[in-house]
Amino acid sequence: MATKLIAPSMGEGIEELTVINWLKKEGDSVKEMEMIVELETEKVTTEIPSPVAGVLLKILVKKNDVVKVGTTIAWIGQPGEALNTEAKVKTPPAATAKAVENPLPSEVAPEQQTEPKRVSPLVKSMAEEHKIDLSQIQGTGLDGRITKQDVLTYLESRKELDTLSSQETSQTPDQLSISNAGNQTFSGGKLVPHTSIRKQIAERMVNSMQVSPHVLTVMEADLSKVLNHRALNKAAFSALGINLTLTAYFCTAIVSGLKICPEVNSSWQDDGIQSYSDINLGIATSLGEQGLIVPVIKNAGLLSLQGLAQQINDLSTRARSKKLLPDEVKGGTFTLTNHGLGGSLFASPIIFQPQAAILGTGMMQKRPIVVTDAEGNDAMAIRPMIYLSLVFDHRVLDGEGADRFLKAVKDTLENWS
């Protein structure tokens, strides 16, 4: 009896999933628990396994389709087996909600197929305000529904066309010839479509800059004692299967700073500043050309250096192999980003809303600095130095509070024992 592959529930409040890629094609043999499709929520891409061994008989949704949780997206069975719409559903382990029985496309009633696409009140309002004919917009939401982003994209493209038309109207024939010749120079290029993750990153970054006033403060820290401690303990951690990275030390220092300055572990709300008792630490993790993702270490304030290192190893590995769960990228109260991996000394990262701040660590670099001994004598020394860049929401924090937190992070790193 054929088995349905169901779009699983991937976290509270998540109702839609995007099909990113089919890892198998129709007719391929699959093993039980073998990864078969990549599905993406608003924040994370996860590979979904086959619930049974057999053959991928039928794929019901295409790449980039948006489906509701509980939708039947494929059938798995034995070669030549007929599809039974009454087949018992066996959902993947990632599923946490009861699957909804969905008929095959051919079983959908005619009146359901011709049902007009609905739009939200917001989309209707935007269409009326900008005098837009919604029939001119190709919807990217569920069942072709037009979303707010579809309207914004349409408005932007219309604005660009109006600008180009205005420029061409004001140009002389000679100028137009030169302009067209210039365009031909780049005829060998190509348009690379945005990935879903890249679109989401862009939207969040623009939104963050519009929402809160970003202010940057920078300090530098001497990592001599951190490196000494790491050298003495790296082998012992390795014996436990833990890679002791500098990120674990940065996380420990951040936790220490947030305990000293709890006002940094907060967010701006319209009716006040929301402080958080738990420290949920986001770790920005690069996915290469695909962008980045920010898995969250929950209750980081309760973890030791070993516990933090273990969490960092696990989350970063699963982030790069697309095995994070949606809840593991939610609920962050503060974020660390290590831009120094690419050689950057210091930067001005963008805050992950609605958090109050984000800390960036630059590349460690041996530099000559002035050191003072116990007797007050100054001398030059070569030390492993790093810049710490804190960007904070000036609505929540003033310079004094932000600097006090950053100084606590610096002191923890420099006085490691």
C-alpha positions in Angstrom: 0.0 0.0 0.0 1.4 3.4 -1.1 2.4 5.8 1.7 1.9 9.6 1.6 4.8 12.0 2.2 3.3 14.8 4.2 4.5 18.4 4.6 5.2 18.2 8.4 4.6 20.7 11.1 7.9 22.4 11.8 7.2 24.6 14.7 4.4 26.5 16.4 2.8 29.1 14.2 4.3 27.8 11.0 1.5 27.0 8.5 3.3 27.2 5.1 6.5 25.6 3.7 8.4 26.2 0.5 9.7 23.3 -1.5 13.3 24.2 -2.1 14.6 21.1 -3.8 13.6 17.5 -4.5 16.6 15.3 -3.6 15.0 12.3 -5.5 13.0 12.2 -8.7 10.0 10.1 -9.6 11.0 6.4 -10.1 14.0 6.6 -7.8 14.4 4.1 -5.0 14.5 5.4 -1.5 15.5 3.9 1.8 13.5 4.5 5.0 14.7 7.7 6.7 16.7 8.7 3.6 16.5 12.4 2.9 14.1 13.0 0.0 13.1 16.7 -0.1 14.2 20.1 1.2 11.5 22.3 2.7 12.0 25.8 4.0 10.1 27.8 6.6 10.5 31.5 7.1 13.9 31.0 8.7 15.3 27.6 8.1 15.7 25.0 5.5 15.4 21.3 6.6 15.8 18.0 4.8 12.8 15.7 5.2 13.3 11.9 5.2 11.2 9.3 3.5 8.9 7.6 6.1 9.3 4.2 4.3 11.5 2.3 1.9 10.3 2.0 -1.6 10.1 4.0 -4.8 9.1 7.6 -5.2 5.9 7.0 -7.2 4.6 10.5 -7.6 5.7 14.0 -6.8 2.7 16.3 -6.4 4.4 19.7 -5.8 7.2 21.4 -7.8 10.3 23.2 -6.7 9.5 26.7 -5.2 5.8 25.7 -4.6 4.4 26.9 -1.3 2.4 24.2 0.5 0.4 24.1 3.7 1.4 21.9 6.6 -0.3 18.6 6.3 -0.4 18.7 2.5 0.4 15.4 0.7 3.5 16.3 -1.4 4.4 12.9 -2.8 3.6 9.1 -2.7 6.0 6.4 -1.9 5.4 2.7 -2.6 6.4 -0.3 -4.7 7.2 -0.1 -8.5 3.9 0.0 -10.5 1.8 0.2 -7.4 -1.5 2.1 -7.8 -2.0 5.2 -5.6 -4.6 4.6 -2.9 -6.1 7.8 -1.6 -7.1 6.0 1.5 -3.5 4.9 2.3 -2.5 5.3 5.9 -0.3 8.4 6.5 3.1 7.8 8.0 4.7 11.1 8.8 8.4 11.8 9.1 9.9 12.1 12.7 10.1 15.9 12.2 6.3 16.1 12.1 4.7 17.1 15.4 1.1 17.7 14.3 -1.5 15.3 12.9 -1.3 15.3 9.1 -4.3 16.5 7.1 -5.6 14.1 4.4 -5.3 15.8 1.0 -6.7 14.4 -2.2 -4.7 14.1 -5.4 -5.0 17.1 -7.7 -7.4 15.1 -10.0 -9.8 14.6 -7.1 -10.3 18.3 -6.4 -13.8 19.4 -7.1 -14.3 21.8 -10.1 -15.6 24.5 -7.8 -12.5 24.3 -5.7 -10.3 24.6 -8.7 -12.0 27.8 -9.9 -12.2 29.5 -6.5 -10.8 33.1 -6.9 -7.6 33.8 -5.1 -8.1 35.9 -2.0 -5.9 38.8 -1.0 -5.4 40.3 2.5 -6.9 43.6 3.6 -3.4 45.0 3.5 -2.8 44.1 -0.1 -6.2 45.5 -1.0 -5.4 48.7 0.7 -2.0 49.0 -1.0 -3.7 48.3 -4.4 -6.2 51.1 -3.8 -3.6 53.5 -2.6 -1.3 53.0 -5.6 -4.1 52.4 -8.1 -2.8 48.9 -9.0 -4.7 46.3 -11.1 -4.0 43.2 -9.1 -4.6 41.0 -12.2 -1.2 42.4 -13.4 0.7 40.8 -10.5 1.9 37.3 -10.4 1.3 36.1 -6.8 4.0 34.0 -5.0 2.0 33.1 -2.0 0.1 29.9 -1.3 -2.1 28.9 -4.4 -0.8 32.0 -6.2 -2.0 34.4 -3.6 -0.7 37.9 -3.9 1.5 39.0 -0.9 2.7 42.3 0.4 6.1 41.6 -1.0 4.6 40.9 -4.5 3.0 44.4 -4.4 6.2 46.1 -3.3 8.2 44.3 -6.0 5.7 45.4 -8.6 5.8 49.0 -7.4 9.6 49.0 -7.6 9.7 47.6 -11.1 7.1 50.1 -12.2 9.2 52.9 -10.7 12.3 51.7 -12.5 10.4 51.6 -15.8 9.1 55.1 -15.3 12.6 56.4 -14.5 14.1 54.7 -17.6 11.3 56.0 -19.8 11.9 59.5 -18.5 15.6 59.3 -19.1 15.1 58.0 -22.7 12.6 60.8 -23.4 15.1 63.5 -22.3 18.0 62.0 -24.4 19.0 63.0 -27.9 19.3 60.3 -30.6 23.1 60.4 -30.2 22.8 59.9 -26.4 20.4 57.1 -26.9 22.8 55.4 -29.3 25.6 55.7 -26.8 23.3 54.4 -24.0 22.3 51.4 -26.1 25.9 50.7 -27.0 26.8 50.7 -23.4 24.0 48.2 -22.6 25.4 45.9 -25.3 28.8 45.9 -23.5 27.2 43.9 -20.7 25.2 41.5 -22.9 27.3 38.6 -21.7 26.0 38.9 -18.2 23.1 37.1 -16.6 20.4 37.6 -14.0 20.9 35.3 -11.0 17.5 34.8 -9.3 17.3 35.5 -5.6 17.1 32.5 -3.3 14.3 32.5 -0.7 16.9 32.9 2.0 18.6 35.8 0.3 15.2 37.6 -0.1 14.5 37.0 3.6 17.9 38.3 4.6 17.4 41.4 2.5 14.0 42.1 3.9 15.1 41.8 7.5 18.2 43.9 7.1 16.3 46.7 5.4 13.6 46.5 8.0 16.1 46.6 10.9 17.7 49.7 9.6 14.3 51.4 9.2 13.1 50.3 12.6 15.9 51.2 15.0 18.7 53.8 15.2 21.9 51.9 14.9 25.0 53.2 16.9 28.4 51.6 16.8 31.0 51.5 19.6 34.3 49.6 19.3 36.9 48.4 21.8 39.9 46.0 21.5 40.8 43.1 23.6 44.0 41.2 24.4 43.3 37.5 23.9 46.6 36.3 25.4 45.0 34.6 28.4 42.2 33.1 26.3 44.7 31.6 23.9 46.7 30.2 26.8 43.6 28.6 28.4 42.6 27.2 25.0 46.0 25.7 24.4 45.9 23.9 27.8 42.4 22.6 27.4 41.9 21.9 23.7 43.0 18.3 23.9 40.8 17.5 26.9 37.8 19.0 25.1 38.7 17.1 21.9 38.7 13.8 23.9 35.1 14.6 24.7 34.3 15.2 21.0 34.1 18.9 21.4 36.0 21.4 19.3 37.0 24.3 21.6 36.7 27.4 19.4 37.2 31.0 20.2 33.5 31.5 19.7 32.8 29.6 22.9 35.0 32.1 24.8 33.2 35.1 23.1 29.9 33.6 24.1 31.0 33.1 27.7 32.2 36.7 27.8 28.9 37.9 26.3 26.9 36.0 28.9 29.0 37.6 31.7 28.4 41.0 30.2 24.7 40.5 30.0 24.5 39.4 33.6 26.4 42.6 34.6 24.3 44.8 32.2 20.9 43.1 31.9 19.4 46.1 30.2 21.3 45.0 27.0 19.3 41.7 27.1 16.1 43.4 26.1 14.1 44.8 23.2 12.1 48.0 22.4 8.3 47.7 22.6 5.9 50.5 21.9 4.7 50.7 25.5 8.1 50.0 27.1 11.4 48.2 27.1 10.9 44.4 27.4 13.7 42.8 29.5 14.4 39.1 29.3 15.4 36.8 32.2 16.7 34.1 29.9 19.8 34.7 27.8 19.2 33.2 24.4 22.3 33.7 22.3 22.1 33.8 18.5 25.3 32.7 16.6 25.4 34.0 13.1 26.6 31.1 10.9 27.7 31.5 7.3 26.2 29.3 4.6 28.5 30.5 2.0 26.9 31.9 -1.1 23.5 31.0 0.3 23.7 33.7 3.0 23.7 33.1 6.7 21.5 31.7 9.4 21.4 32.4 13.1 20.8 29.3 15.3 20.1 30.2 19.0 21.6 28.7 22.1 18.7 28.7 24.5 19.4 29.6 28.2 23.1 30.3 27.5 23.4 31.9 30.9 23.1 28.4 32.5 25.9 26.9 30.4 29.6 26.5 31.2 32.4 27.0 28.6 32.1 23.3 27.8 28.4 23.5 27.4 28.5 26.5 25.2 31.3 24.9 23.0 29.2 21.7 22.7 26.1 23.7 21.6 28.1 25.8 19.1 29.5 22.6 17.5 26.1 21.0 17.2 24.1 24.0 16.0 26.7 25.2 13.5 27.2 21.7 12.0 23.4 21.1 11.6 23.0 24.6 10.2 25.4 23.9 7.4 23.9 20.5 6.7 20.3 22.0 6.7 19.2 19.9 9.7 18.1 22.7 12.1 14.5 22.9 13.3 12.6 26.1 13.1 12.4 26.5 16.9 16.3 26.5 16.9 16.4 29.8 15.0 13.8 31.6 17.1 13.7 33.5 20.4 17.2 35.1 20.4 17.8 37.9 22.8 21.3 38.9 21.7 23.5 37.9 18.7 27.2 37.3 18.1 28.6 37.5 14.5 32.3 36.7 13.7 33.0 38.8 10.7 36.8 38.3 11.3 36.6 34.9 9.6 36.9 36.7 6.3 39.8 38.9 7.5 37.8 41.9 8.6 39.2 43.8 11.5 36.0 45.6 12.6 32.6 46.1 11.1 29.1 47.6 11.8 26.7 44.6 11.8 23.0 45.0 11.6 20.8 44.3 14.6 18.5 41.2 14.4 15.2 42.7 15.4 13.7 43.0 17.9 17.0 42.6 19.9 18.7 45.6 21.4 22.2 44.9 20.2 24.7 42.7 18.2 28.4 42.1 18.8 30.8 41.6 16.0 34.3 40.1 16.5 37.1 40.9 14.0 40.1 39.0 12.9 42.6 38.3 15.7 45.9 40.0 14.8 49.2 40.3 16.6 50.0 43.9 17.2 52.4 46.0 19.3 50.7 47.6 22.2 51.8 49.4 25.4 51.6 47.3 28.5 52.1 48.5 32.1 53.6 46.3 34.8 52.7 46.3 38.5 55.1 49.1 39.3 53.6 51.3 36.6 56.3 51.0 34.1 55.4 51.0 30.4 56.8 48.7 27.8 56.0 47.6 24.2 54.8 44.1 23.7 53.4 42.0 20.9 49.9 40.7 21.8 47.1 38.9 20.0 44.5 41.6 19.7 40.9 41.7 18.5 38.4 44.4 17.8 35.0 44.1 19.4 32.2 46.0 17.5 28.9 46.5 19.4 26.0 47.9 17.4 23.1 48.9 19.7 19.6 50.3 19.4 19.8 53.9 20.7 16.2 53.8 21.7 17.0 51.1 24.3 20.6 51.9 25.2 22.7 55.1 25.6 26.4 55.2 25.0 27.3 54.8 28.7 25.3 51.5 29.1 26.5 50.1 25.8 30.2 50.9 26.7 29.7 49.4 30.1 28.5 46.1 28.6 31.3 46.1 26.0 33.9 46.8 28.7 32.6 43.8 30.7 33.0 41.6 27.7 36.5 42.9 27.2 37.5 42.4 30.8 36.2 38.8 30.8 38.4 38.0 27.8 41.5 39.7 29.1 41.3 38.3 32.6 40.5 34.7 31.7 41.7 32.3 34.3 
